[in-house]
Amino acid sequence: MRWARFHLNGAPTYGVVEGDTVIPVRGSPFDAWERTPTRLPFSGVKLLVPVVPPTFYACGMNYPEHVREFAEKLGLKPDLPTQPDIGYRANNALIAHGETIVIPQDATDQVQYEGELVAVIGRKCTHLTRDNALSAVMGWTIGNDVSERNWQKSDRTMWRSKNTDTFKPMGPWIETDVDLESLVTRIRLNGKQLIEFHTNHMVFGVVDFLVAMTRYLTLYPGDVVWMGTEGATANMRHGDTIEVEISQIGTLRNPVVREA
């Protein structure tokens, strides 16, 4: 099932996407819901971020080639993580599919994309096991962890390099039925494919993270866990369009502008 979140009569509303139509529902996928008799053309709805998370989690350095590329840029020896390592992002940075990534006027030219699989938590959970961890995931969406690399070197908490307004596109919707092992991520800049990788070939997988996290943290419906990116990343500039496609889920597309 594919869940979209959009404006309807001025209010955020969830709906089920079926082909080129969307059926608004009463309620939400995180609670009781029922379909309404309304059917809308999907092309006519204004998409919102598919969920506003209570807590926004992000996995750090979770793909081997990305670790190596990042270490090379810093002149360091690659240091693959030895355990799942989770961080946080800020909701102020979230934007929807189609909305504009705005590069601040004083940012350097080192503003780069990171295409990521996003797990959307569907129920309150703690002390998950390897056998039941994926049952806590309601569905999957796509994230672009936009990063200002020079700020990333200097900001100890990455408060600005990762969390500047508009630096976290997420969407276009939530897909509930995917085969994790067969997913492929493709990233295109202005239509040119720059990166392709097997999405689930992580240093630590979704199950690893959920088990480790819920030993100490309670996850709640709507929480999101961004799973990291692979490979080298390139700079985005004024006028660019960045696309992150994950097979079985869809494509997250956003234009880029720089503040005048």
Sequence and secondary structure as in RCSB ss.txt:
>XXXX:A:sequence
MRWARFHLNGAPTYGVVEGDTVIPVRGSPFDAWERTPTRLPFSGVKLLVPVVPPTFYACGMNYPEHVREFAEKLG
LKPDLPTQPDIGYRANNALIAHGETIVIPQDATDQVQYEGELVAVIGRKCTHLTRDNALSAVMGWTIGNDVSERN
WQKSDRTMWRSKNTDTFKPMGPWIETDVDLESLVTRIRLNGKQLIEFHTNHMVFGVVDFLVAMTRYLTLYPGDVV
WMGTEGATANMRHGDTIEVEISQIGTLRNPVVREA
>XXXX:A:secstr
 EEEEEEETTEEEEEEEETTEEEEEEE TTS EEE S  EEGGGS B  S   SSEEEE S SHHHHHHHHHHHT
      SS  EEE  GGGEE TT  EEE TT  S EE  EEEEEEE S B S  TTTGGGGEEEEEEEE  EEHH
HHHH TT TTTTTSTT EEEEEEEE    GGG EEEEEETTEEEEEEETT  SS HHHHHHHHTTT  B TT EE
E    S   B  TT EEEEEETTTEEEEEEEEE  
